Amino acid sequence: MLRATELADQLRELQALPNSALRNPLPPMSIAIDITGRRSSDVAGTLELKLIRGISGRILIGDIATIGRDIVGRVTQVGSTRLELTPVNHKDIGLTRAAIIPAHPSNHRPPLLAEIILQSDGGSSMFAEVPASSGVQVGDLVQLDDPSWPQSGAGLTLGVVGKVVQLDEAPLRQRVVIVPRRRARDVSRVVVLGTGVGEEE
């Protein structure tokens, strides 16, 4: 019964992925969170996860970890028994191209509100600047649109707009504060969109 429940949960996780991730030649992998260490106690701290058997070579540095349609981090180190997952709001993720879209599409708002360069604030949030005329609102979604990331992550959600602030020094610009909707340390499993092709013998 417990095994059936676990498999049903994993199936729901995979069904929550967009078709683009499911059409990838390499199937996504559902990996249980088994925290073996934390590099930091804050919400942006990297996590060390136990690498399960049978997927050696399938997970590479730079691969994306998700919960449903939300990106929660990138793999930044792979060892023989462990992998390191860095949250999307960590400063080491660097600059990331993204797009802001309405949380609730309507005829009154364009489908694409702004194209942004996202970066960490060094804590739990990220930020970017947008034109004041963009119409970005609190609650709008921020989606990955960066060719340097794996293609399987395109269109997945990096976070949600938590605040829009007018810049005094630049009246035509606004700063948007983005917060992740999901965090890897809050769940029991994540799905990794692996790009490697090797398997453990």
Secondary structure, DSSP 4 states (H G I P E B T S, - for coil): -HHHHHHHHHHHHHHTS-HHHHTSSSPPEEEE--EEEES-SSTT--EEEEPPTT-TTT--TT-EEEETTEEEEEEEEE-SSEEEEEETTSGGG--EEEEEE-SS--TTS-S--EEEEEEE-SSS-EEEEEEGGG---TT-EEEE--TTS-GGGTT-EEEEEEEEEE-TT-TTEEEEEEE-S--GGGSSEEEEE--------
